[in-house]
Amino acid sequence: MEPIRSFTSPCVALPIDNIDTDQIIPARFLKVTTRDGLGRWLFSNWRYDDGGRPRPDFVLNRPEARDARILVAGDNFGCGSSREHAPWALLDHGFRAVISTSIASIFCGNSNAFTKCASVPSVCRYFWARASGSGKSMIV
């Protein structure tokens, strides 16, 4: 994979703290050994109802999130257990960057294929404001 220098993309704001690897991709989807197709299960418990139907109020199910390659998350993103499938699911979904006030070290160790940026809260608030339902593109 080519290293990322900079790119422009719409953003998705998910300002929830302590998003752990089981929320990124639930354990029931970890039975595969390849990365292909994991993106459809990204944030599965939040994206789909018990019948498997998309929840229209979840940010990734909104039309303006369709081409987003930047995820702006809350504090302590990727905490929890060591799970390589979590960054694989983000990549397979199309994300190329995660911005948060802090990113768990265990997640960083498993996600060398895309950009991770820990920033001060004021910068994250700026990104959240730009990303929230606007469909605006940003440069990372």
N, C-alpha and C positions, 0 to 999 in steps of 0.2 A: 504494500500500500504506500502511495506517495505521501510524504510528510505534508502537513497542512501549514501553509505560510499565512494566508489570510483568505477569507471568503465572505461573501454577502449572502444573507439568508433571512427569511422571516424567523421570528422567535416564538417560542411557546413559554408562557409563564406558568410555573407550578410552584408557587411560594409556600410550600409545605416543608416544615422542618423534619429532620430525622427520617427521610425516605430510605428505608432499608432495602437490601437486595431481594428480599421476599416480596416486597411491594413492587419492585421493578419487574421482576418475573417470578411468579409463584412457583414453589417447589414441584408442583404436579407437572410442570412443563420441562423439567430438567432431565428427562429420560433420553434425550438425544445427544449425540456426540458431534454434530455439525452445527454450524452457526446459522445455516439457511433456514428461514421461516420463523425464527424466534421473535422477530419484530411484531408479528400479529398478536403475540401474547404479552407484549410490553404493557405494564400497568393493568393487566387483565382484570383484576378484582375491582378496579376503579372504572375501567372503560366499558365493561359489559355487565349486564344484570344477570340474575341467576338463570335466566333462560338463554343466555348467550347473545342477547340483543345489545347493540351499542347504546350507552347512556348519552343522550344528546347534550347533557350539561357538562360532560367531562371534556376538558380542553383539547385533548387529542382527537376527539370526535367532531370538532367544529371545522367547518370548511376552511377557515383562515389558517388552521394548523396543518393543513395537508402537505405543504411544501416546506415546512419548518425544518431546519437543520441545526438549530440552536435551542437547547433547553436551559431555561433559567430557573433553578430550583432553590428551595429553602436551605437553611443551614444543615450541615452534617449529611450531605447527600451520599448515598451508597454505603451507609453503615450496616452493621450486621455481619452475617457470615461471609466467608470467602466464596464467591460464586461467579465464576467466569461468564456464566450465561447472562448475567445482568448487563455488562457492557456489550456483549454480543447482541442482545435484544435491542439495545439502543442503536447500535450500528445498523442492524438489519432493518430497523424501522426507518432509518435515514438520518438520524442525528449524527452530527460531526463534532459538536462541542457541547459541554455542560458547564454552566456558570453557576457558582454557589458561593456563599460566604465561607464555607468549608466543605471539603470533600474527604470522606473517610479514607485513610491510608490503605486499607485493604482493598477498597474499590480502585484506587489509583494504581495499585500494583497489578490489577487484572485488566486495566483498560488503556494500554499503551497505543491503541490504534486510533484514538481520537483526542481532541484537545479538551483538557480540564482546566478550569480557571477558578481559583479561589480568590474572592475579592472582598472588599470592605462592604458592610451593609448598605451604605449610601449608594454605592455603585450598583449593587443588586437591585435596590429599590428603583433606580433609574431604568435598568433593564426590564424589570417587571412592569413598570408604567408604560414603557415603549411596546412591550410584547402583549399586554393584556387586551386581546380582542381587536388589535389594530391591524394585523396583517402586515405591518411595516417591516421592512428589511433592515438588518443591522450588519455591520462589518465586524468580524472577529479576527 
